[in-house]
Amino acid sequence: MHAIAVYEGESEPELIDLPRPDPDAGEALVRTLRVGVDGTDHEVISGGHGGFPADTGHMVLGHEAVGVVEDANGTDVSEGDVVVPTVRRRPNGDNTYFERGEPDMAPDGQYHERGIVGAHGFMAEYFTSPAEFLITVPPELAELGFLVEPISITEKAVEHADASRSAFEWNPDAALVLGNGSLGLITLAMFEQRFDRTYCLGRRERPDPTIDIIESLDSTYVNSNEIPVPEIPDAHEAPDLIYESTGYAKHPFESIEALAPNGVLAALGIPGDWAFEVEGGKLHRELVLHNKAIVGSVNSHVGHFEAAVDTLASLSESFLDDLVTGIFALDDYEAAFIDDDRTIKNAIQFSEYEKRR
């Protein structure tokens, strides 16, 4: 079968041939439909994030997948089911995080992430997965099922942000998304359904397709070249929730000042090493005197994936059409990894979906 992988020491993905996998007990064999490409894939390719599986010199890429069960292998899924796999797996036997159904809360060393760290991903014509990590998707969402994984990331982040405010009555009106990449735009579309007013900060100049999407969602675009994060309350309003998806290391510190009283920051970006000065005393006072909170969030579990399926079904067709800028055939896979100003969300198609009678 064909797969897309990166070799250690290389900086470009390659199309390789691998044997079709055989499912172990408790696993199903899945025929891949589509796999999304995101910033994490680029970081894995560049060597800036993740780690290769043991005893192999390559990593099969991809963690945003949707497929069709080819062989249920005695599990509780059925042949023909459209499924989305979660990302984290047990590294060496079970641990308390997986036993509790909370692998997303496991610390380093107690998980593998398929296509990211320690385990091959889903960019192959077939993959296997324990059935417990396969989420069934309605057939009508088969072509867009690769978006379930990124949506699940926001489902978790918002759940944890809400939990941090659960000790009192919190009625947020305004939300700010930092970052107008695909995850930021997906989150903005989700926030449109909850908040009265939404804002999205980016550094792109007009004309730009992401700004068009932001405004089509009745959200306000904030150009960071003109209005930095700390000045947003003066230019617009102080947000109750800030969702950070940039990986720009200064943004979480700037967000403390920008938040409204009782507000919460959900930080998801993963920055590189960068030392800089902050006004520590001022930020400390902001947190304490105004009851602000910071929540870090990474990965997601089965429950978040299940919620993401419902959320995907609720998003407008016009938004999804604008978001997905390219679906590329396997023989044109290199184009899916081109990241330019026209690219928002790309995916690679491994096979067509044909609904079984």
Secondary structure by P-SEA (a helix, b strand, c coil): cccccccccccbbbbbbbccccccccbbbbbcccccccaaaaaaaacccccccccccccccccccccccccccccccccccccccccccccccccccccccccccccccccccccccccccccccccccccccbbbbcccccccccaaaaaaaaaaaaaaaaaaaccccccccbbbbccccaaaaaaaaaacccccbbbbbbccccccaaaaaaaaacbbbbcccccccccccccbbbbcbbbbcccccaaaaaaaaaccccbbbbbcccccbbbbbcaaaaaaaaaaccccbbbbbccccaaaaaaaaaaaaaccaaaaaaacccccccccccccccccccccbbbbbcbbbbbcc
